[in-house]
Amino acid sequence: MATASANLSLIIPEATDATVVRTVYNINWELIDDIFNTVSLTEFGYLDGVTSAIQTQLNAKQPLDTGLTSIAALTTAADKMIYTTALDTYAVASLTAFARTILADADEATFKATVNLEIGTDVQAYDASLTSISALTYVSGSFIALTAADTYAVRTYAQVKSDLSLNAVENTALSTWVGTTNITTLGTIATGVWSGTVIGAAKGGTGVANNAASTLTISGNFATALTVTEATGVTLPASGTLATTAQLHTQNTDTDLDATFEATFGKHTDKLSAFAATTSAELAGVISDETGSGALVFGNTPTLITPVLGAASATSLALTSQSGCKVYRATTNQTIANATATKIQFNAESYDVLGEYDPTTNYRFTATTAGYYLVASAINYVTFPADKKIQIYIMKNGAIIAVNEIESSIIDYISAFILSIVQLSVTDYLEIGTAHWAGVANDIRLGEGYTFLSIAKLY
């Protein structure tokens, strides 16, 4: 190669015709010599196809990245996904169609429905009582006892007996029981044959003995009424006072004791004076002109002063045409806007005794009689979000008179209830309203068992 500078002509052919000279340049031959001495033909060939500045083309390329290089080396296929095994290191794993449905679920409620984990439908909601019971250990011949709130324990028969303070009770069948001397309270023998001795007054008895000859022996201080028949022998006490409040008669027509007693005790001409010390129970056995029915009735409509009434024989009280109704939401759910007080439209009736509820226009109960009414209502929201507030309220003549407010704890159906006694005059009307703060509109569930209103006139 030349060592001195020399100018040569370089002929560049026209692109469209190689025989036509396009341009002639004066090239420094020494420069050309240096280029070909430092750049190989292979390296020079790298410039083939370069149509713009090399840096511009390099800027358009993806920078070299270890993670991308690892991904580029993977072999993928259908139902596969990539995941990292180390820094900038990737591998391939299976991704089934079912797994993709779980990943596609938008929220927790949808996920639970996909995997059949809906509380109340597929699985039991968490309950502290059930957790306590599940932790118990089986013991043969035992019971489960509630020892504290949501806390249970296993109790054996002996422990239960102790818990009930029955340790002193003998485990003996009545059929083989020979008796005891520890009985301190006497009861009533309703059936069977009594073969014991006479029970004295100190033990709650009458002290009356009746022998086989039907002779009554009365001992002690007793107020005794005797009905004497011809087969009855009466022995009067040898000393003391015999008081009588009436004449003594005998049913034996052959024996008349009237004259003897009249001479001894006097004859009563005033009927009422004979009953001066007589109880009402004794009167009931002798009065024959009472009215009505029963043991002793003096009138059909008596006036009772602070009476003590026993158990009634009737089992029910019929209230003819008593005001009352039950209505509910039917056909479709009712949509309730967020943070908006809305009247519940109960559009179906289970019953309406006096036709006081309007299920088509005003959705209200209008009283036709004045009184006190029991009002109970429930609503059920569909898939309500967690930690959101719900109100249910009773309105009388358009004004709120009772409110119940609850807050949801999980995403689920949620019910709100309200119960109150309301005084109504004729034409006063009742309505049920609700409001919620779920953030979006929510539906009230249809159905007689979910969204309903019950009203009953008490008095």
C-alpha positions in Angstrom: 0.0 0.0 0.0 1.1 3.6 -0.6 2.4 5.5 2.3 1.9 8.9 0.8 -1.3 10.6 0.2 -2.7 10.3 -3.3 -6.0 11.3 -4.7 -7.8 8.7 -6.9 -11.0 8.9 -8.7 -13.8 6.5 -7.4 -16.5 5.9 -10.0 -19.9 5.0 -8.5 -22.3 3.6 -11.1 -25.9 4.8 -11.4 -28.3 2.6 -9.5 -30.5 2.0 -12.6 -27.6 1.4 -15.0 -24.2 0.2 -14.0 -22.6 1.6 -17.1 -23.6 5.1 -16.3 -21.3 7.1 -14.0 -23.3 9.0 -11.4 -20.7 10.8 -9.4 -17.0 11.0 -9.2 -15.3 11.5 -5.8 -11.7 12.3 -4.9 -10.8 9.7 -2.3 -7.7 9.8 -0.1 -6.1 6.5 -0.9 -4.3 6.3 2.4 -7.7 6.5 4.2 -9.0 3.6 2.1 -5.9 1.6 2.9 -6.3 2.2 6.7 -10.0 1.1 6.6 -9.2 -2.2 4.9 -6.3 -2.9 7.1 -8.4 -2.6 10.3 -11.9 -3.9 9.3 -12.3 -7.4 7.9 -14.5 -8.2 5.0 -16.9 -10.1 7.3 -17.2 -7.1 9.5 -17.6 -4.8 6.6 -20.4 -7.0 5.4 -22.4 -6.2 8.5 -23.1 -2.8 6.9 -25.2 -4.6 4.2 -28.7 -3.3 4.4 -28.0 -0.3 6.6 -30.3 2.4 5.3 -30.0 5.0 8.0 -27.8 6.0 10.9 -26.7 2.9 12.8 -27.5 4.5 16.2 -31.0 5.3 15.0 -31.6 1.7 14.2 -30.1 0.5 17.4 -32.4 2.8 19.4 -35.4 1.0 17.8 -34.2 -2.4 19.2 -35.4 -4.0 22.5 -32.6 -3.6 25.0 -30.9 -6.8 26.2 -32.7 -8.1 29.4 -32.0 -11.3 31.3 -35.6 -11.9 32.2 -36.8 -11.5 28.5 -34.0 -13.8 27.4 -35.2 -16.4 29.9 -38.8 -16.1 28.6 -37.7 -16.3 25.0 -36.1 -19.6 25.7 -39.3 -21.2 27.0 -41.4 -23.7 25.0 -45.1 -22.8 25.5 -48.3 -24.7 24.6 -52.1 -24.5 25.2 -53.2 -24.2 28.8 -49.8 -23.1 30.0 -48.6 -20.1 32.0 -45.2 -18.7 32.9 -44.0 -18.1 36.5 -40.7 -17.1 38.1 -38.4 -19.6 39.8 -35.7 -17.1 40.7 -34.6 -13.6 39.8 -35.0 -13.1 36.0 -35.6 -16.9 35.6 -38.9 -18.2 34.3 -40.6 -21.6 33.8 -43.8 -23.0 32.3 -46.7 -24.4 34.4 -50.1 -25.8 33.5 -53.1 -23.4 33.7 -56.4 -25.4 33.3 -59.7 -24.0 32.1 -61.1 -24.4 35.6 -58.3 -22.4 37.1 -58.9 -19.6 34.5 -62.6 -19.4 35.6 -61.4 -18.8 39.2 -59.0 -16.1 38.0 -61.8 -14.5 36.0 -64.1 -14.1 39.1 -64.6 -10.4 39.8 -65.2 -10.6 43.5 -65.3 -12.9 46.6 -69.0 -13.7 46.2 -68.5 -14.9 42.6 -65.5 -16.9 43.6 -67.5 -18.6 46.4 -70.2 -19.5 44.0 -67.7 -21.0 41.5 -66.0 -23.2 44.1 -69.3 -24.0 46.0 -68.4 -22.2 49.2 -71.4 -20.0 49.6 -72.2 -19.6 53.3 -75.7 -20.9 54.1 -75.9 -22.8 50.8 -72.8 -24.9 50.5 -71.0 -24.5 53.9 -71.9 -23.7 57.5 -71.2 -20.2 58.6 -68.6 -20.0 61.4 -70.2 -20.3 64.8 -68.3 -20.3 68.1 -70.7 -22.8 69.6 -70.1 -25.4 66.8 -66.4 -24.9 67.2 -66.6 -25.6 70.9 -68.7 -28.8 70.3 -66.4 -30.1 67.5 -63.5 -29.9 69.9 -65.1 -32.2 72.4 -63.8 -35.8 73.0 -66.4 -38.6 72.9 -67.1 -40.2 76.3 -69.5 -43.2 76.5 -72.6 -42.5 78.5 -72.4 -38.7 78.6 -74.2 -35.5 77.8 -73.1 -32.2 76.3 -73.6 -29.2 78.7 -73.5 -25.5 78.0 -71.0 -24.1 80.6 -70.6 -20.5 79.3 -71.5 -18.4 76.2 -70.6 -20.5 73.1 -68.8 -23.0 75.4 -69.7 -26.7 75.8 -68.3 -29.5 77.8 -68.9 -33.3 78.1 -70.6 -34.3 81.3 -70.9 -38.0 82.5 -74.1 -39.3 84.1 -72.5 -39.0 87.5 -71.5 -35.4 86.8 -75.0 -34.5 85.5 -76.4 -36.0 88.7 -74.1 -33.9 90.7 -74.9 -30.8 88.6 -78.6 -31.3 89.3 -78.0 -31.8 93.1 -79.3 -35.4 92.9 -76.3 -37.1 94.7 -78.6 -38.0 97.6 -81.1 -39.7 95.4 -81.0 -43.5 95.6 -80.7 -45.4 92.3 -83.5 -47.8 93.2 -86.6 -48.7 91.1 -89.9 -47.8 92.8 -91.1 -51.4 92.2 -88.4 -52.7 94.6 -88.2 -49.7 97.0 -88.8 -50.8 100.6 -89.4 -47.2 101.8 -87.6 -44.7 104.0 -88.0 -42.9 107.2 -86.7 -39.7 105.7 -90.0 -38.4 104.2 -90.7 -35.0 105.7 -93.5 -33.8 103.3 -96.7 -35.7 102.8 -98.4 -35.8 99.4 -101.8 -36.9 98.1 -102.5 -40.5 97.3 -104.8 -40.4 94.3 -105.2 -44.2 93.6 -104.6 -47.4 95.4 -105.8 -48.7 98.8 -104.8 -46.9 102.0 -103.9 -49.3 104.7 -102.0 -47.1 107.1 -102.9 -45.8 110.5 -105.0 -42.7 111.3 -103.1 -39.4 110.4 -103.4 -37.0 113.2 -103.9 -33.3 113.1 -100.3 -32.6 113.8 -99.4 -34.3 110.6 -102.1 -32.6 108.5 -104.7 -35.4 109.0 -108.3 -35.3 110.4 -107.8 -37.9 113.1 -111.0 -39.8 112.0 -110.9 -43.6 112.1 -113.6 -45.7 110.4 -113.6 -49.3 111.5 -115.2 -52.3 109.8 -118.5 -51.6 111.5 -118.7 -48.1 110.0 -118.2 -46.5 113.4 -116.4 -43.1 113.3 -114.2 -42.2 116.1 -113.2 -38.5 116.2 -110.4 -37.3 118.4 -109.0 -33.9 118.7 -110.5 -30.4 118.3 -112.3 -30.4 114.9 -115.1 -28.5 113.3 -117.0 -31.5 112.0 -120.2 -31.8 109.9 -121.9 -35.1 110.1 -124.5 -36.6 107.7 -126.2 -39.2 109.9 -127.9 -42.3 108.3 -129.7 -45.1 110.0 -126.6 -47.3 109.8 -124.5 -44.7 111.6 -123.8 -44.7 115.3 -122.7 -41.4 116.9 -120.9 -41.3 120.2 -120.9 -37.8 121.7 -117.9 -36.7 123.8 -118.3 -37.3 127.5 -117.1 -33.8 128.3 -116.6 -30.5 126.6 -118.9 -28.4 124.4 -120.8 -29.7 121.4 -121.6 -26.8 119.1 -124.3 -27.1 116.4 -125.3 -24.7 113.6 -128.3 -26.6 112.4 -130.8 -29.2 113.4 -129.7 -32.8 113.3 -131.9 -35.0 111.1 -131.9 -38.7 110.4 -132.9 -40.4 107.2 -134.6 -43.1 109.3 -138.2 -42.2 109.4 -138.7 -44.5 112.4 -136.3 -42.5 114.5 -136.9 -38.8 114.9 -134.1 -36.9 116.7 -135.6 -33.4 115.8 -137.5 -33.1 119.0 -134.6 -34.1 121.2 -132.2 -31.6 119.5 -134.8 -28.8 119.5 -135.3 -29.2 123.3 -131.5 -29.2 123.8 -130.2 -26.6 121.3 -133.3 -24.7 120.3 -135.1 -24.4 117.0 -133.9 -22.1 114.2 -136.8 -20.2 112.5 -134.5 -17.9 110.5 -132.8 -19.8 107.6 -129.9 -17.4 107.3 -129.0 -17.6 110.9 -128.1 -21.2 110.5 -125.4 -20.3 107.9 -123.6 -17.7 110.1 -120.4 -19.8 110.2 -120.9 -21.8 107.0 -118.4 -21.6 104.2 -119.3 -20.9 100.5 -118.3 -24.5 99.7 -120.9 -25.8 102.3 -123.5 -23.4 100.9 -123.0 -24.8 97.4 -124.2 -28.2 98.6 -127.6 -26.9 100.0 -128.6 -23.9 97.9 -131.0 -25.0 95.1 -132.3 -21.8 93.5 -129.0 -20.4 92.0 -128.9 -19.4 88.3 -126.4 -20.1 85.6 -124.1 -23.2 85.9 -121.4 -24.3 88.2 -121.1 -25.4 91.9 -122.5 -22.1 93.3 -123.8 -19.2 91.1 -125.9 -16.4 92.5 -126.4 -14.6 89.2 -125.6 -14.6 85.5 -123.5 -11.4 85.7 -122.1 -11.2 89.2 -119.8 -8.4 90.4 -116.6 -9.8 91.7 -114.3 -7.8 94.0 -110.6 -8.6 93.5 -111.3 -12.2 92.6 -108.7 -15.0 92.3 -109.7 -16.9 89.2 -108.6 -20.5 88.6 -107.6 -22.1 85.3 -110.3 -21.7 82.7 -111.8 -24.8 81.1 -111.9 -23.2 77.6 -108.8 -23.7 75.4 -109.3 -20.7 73.0 -111.0 -17.3 72.7 -112.8 -16.5 69.5 -112.4 -12.9 68.3 -115.0 -12.3 65.7 -113.9 -9.9 62.9 -110.8 -8.8 64.7 -108.7 -6.5 62.6 -105.5 -8.0 61.2 -103.5 -8.8 58.0 -100.4 -10.3 56.6 -99.0 -9.0 53.3 -95.7 -9.6 51.4 -93.6 -8.8 48.4 -94.5 -11.0 45.4 -93.8 -11.4 41.6 -90.6 -9.4 41.4 -87.9 -8.0 43.7 -88.1 -4.3 44.6 -85.1 -2.2 43.7 -84.0 0.3 46.4 -81.7 3.1 45.4 -78.6 3.9 47.4 -79.1 6.3 50.4 -82.8 6.8 49.4 -85.7 6.4 51.8 -88.2 4.2 50.0 -91.6 2.7 50.9 -91.9 -1.1 50.7 -94.5 -2.2 48.2 -96.1 -5.3 49.7 -98.2 -6.3 46.7 -99.7 -9.6 47.8 -101.9 -10.7 50.7 -101.9 -13.9 52.9 -105.0 -12.6 54.6 -106.7 -9.3 55.3 -109.6 -9.8 57.8 -111.4 -6.5 57.3 -109.9 -5.5 53.9 -107.8 -2.7 55.5 -104.6 -3.1 53.4 -104.2 -1.6 49.9 -101.8 -3.9 47.9 -102.1 -2.1 44.5 -101.9 1.7 44.9 -100.8 3.1 48.2 -99.4 -0.1 49.8 -100.6 0.9 53.3 -102.8 -0.4 56.1 -105.7 2.0 57.1 -107.4 1.3 60.4 -111.2 1.0 60.5 -111.4 0.6 64.2 -109.4 2.5 66.9 -107.1 0.5 69.3 -103.6 -0.8 69.9 -102.0 -2.8 67.0 -99.0 -5.1 67.0 -96.9 -4.4 63.9 -94.1 -6.8 62.8 -92.2 -6.5 59.5 -89.1 -8.0 57.8 -87.1 -7.3 54.6 -84.4 -9.3 53.0 -81.7 -7.6 50.8 -80.1 -9.7 48.0 -76.3 -10.2 48.1 -75.7 -7.1 50.2 -72.1 -5.9 50.6 -70.2 -6.2 53.9 -69.9 -3.3 56.5 -72.9 -1.4 55.1 -75.9 0.1 56.9 -79.6 -0.8 56.5 -82.6 0.8 58.1 -86.2 -0.4 58.3 -88.9 1.8 59.8 -92.6 2.1 60.6 -94.5 5.2 59.4 -97.8 6.4 60.8 -99.7 8.8 58.6 -96.4 9.4 56.7 -94.2 10.1 59.8 -91.6 7.7 61.1 -92.4 6.4 64.5 -90.1 3.4 64.9 -86.7 2.6 63.3 -84.4 -0.4 63.5 -80.8 -0.1 62.0 -78.3 -2.9 61.4 -74.9 -3.2 59.7 -73.9 -6.1 57.5 -70.8 -8.2 58.4 -70.3 -10.2 55.3 -71.4 -10.3 51.6 -74.6 -12.2 51.7 -78.4 -12.0 51.9 -79.3 -9.9 54.9 -82.6 -9.4 56.8 -83.8 -6.5 58.9 -86.7 -6.7 61.3 -88.9 -4.3 63.3 -91.6 -4.9 65.9 -93.7 -2.3 67.7 -97.2 -1.7 69.3 -98.9 1.3 67.7 -102.0 3.2 68.8 -104.3 3.9 65.9 -107.4 6.0 65.5 -110.0 5.4 62.7 -108.4 6.3 59.2 -104.8 6.3 60.6 -102.6 4.4 58.3 -99.3 2.5 58.5 -96.5 2.0 56.0 -93.1 0.3 56.1 -90.0 2.0 54.6 -86.3 1.2 54.2 -83.0 2.8 53.3 -79.5 1.5 52.8 -76.0 2.8 52.2 -74.5 -0.1 50.0 -73.0 2.4 47.5 -75.2 1.1 44.7 -78.8 0.1 44.2 -79.8 -3.2 45.8 -82.9 -5.4 45.5 -85.3 -6.5 48.3 -86.1 -10.2 47.9 -89.6 -11.3 47.0 -91.3 -14.1 49.0 -93.8 -14.4 51.9 -91.0 -15.7 54.1 -88.5 -13.0 53.3 -90.2 -9.6 52.9 -93.5 -9.2 54.7 -95.7 -7.1 57.1 -98.0 -8.6 59.8 -100.5 -6.4 61.7 -102.9 -7.6 64.5 -105.2 -5.5 66.7 -104.6 -6.4 70.3 -107.5 -4.5 71.9 
